[in-house]
Amino acid sequence: MIKDPHEIKIYSDPDELAASAAERFAQGAEKAVAEHGRFCVCLSGGSTPREMYIRLAEDPWRDRVPWPAVHVFWGDERCVPRDHPDNLYAMAWELLLSRVPIPAENIHRMLGEAENPEAAAAAYEDLLREFFGLKIGRYPRFDLILLGLGADGHMASLFPGTAGLKETQRLTVANYVPALNAWRLTLTLPVLNHAAQIMFLVAGASKAQIVRSLWGRIGEEQSLPAGMINPQSGRVLWLLDQAAASLLEPTDFGSAEESHQTRS
């Protein structure tokens, strides 16, 4: 068990944050492929990951990532048609996957357009179990899971007060979000917390208050979904721009050795 899995890094603006995220993605892919032959990553939606995708499709990162050994999954998906502007796969395909030499069979998307969200969630769970060779009661270990952060503290499609937060057995669930009057497909907390590394990408002043609320209670029991990310044998890296970090105070970090806080 890693005693303190959380680390925070603060960047001057969203561009610098996105460039750092792309660099860490490339480094993670190189390391994972060298160590065990493939890089399994879960993508996220949101404006901040969007900027990272754009950079990964460009030099120098495009040529550094060993795309034939990269397997792409999603942490969640909106239950909308595949060509809908809110579809997370469509965004990743347009900005990144269609522009890099990743084999089609290495792209493992959630079927958000399915008529039955529960069936779509079960199908994705079956896909994960087959790909990772999992027995019942076991969870996949992704090399990297990318997460955004909602102003309400949600991540993936695990929103405050929703039933999906309570799931402890399933890998993927259909989660109804009353605030949006919509269904979402999402990985569950046990899956997220089994990742080797989780990377939160958070930018903008609208996220400053939730960042302050979360970071002040890192490691404590929380009701906010993002506060429930606490892997037993993995790392959590928070990449923030200065606006998102604007309400943090020195007392939120303790000593530099304890918090690993870095201003880049």
Secondary structure, DSSP 8 states (H G I E B T S, - for coil): --S--EEEEEESSHHHHHHHHHHHHHHHHHHHHHHHS-EEEEE--SHHHHHHHHHHTSTTHHHHS-GGGEEEEESEEESS-TTSTT-HHHHHHHHTGGGS---GGGB----TT-S-HHHHHHHHHHHHHHHHT--TT-----SEEEE---TTS-BTTB-TT-GGGG-SS-SEEEEEETTTTEEEEEE-HHHHTT-SEEEEEE-SGGGHHHHHHHHTTTTS--SSGGGG---SSSEEEEEEETTTTTT--GGGT-SHHHH--EE-
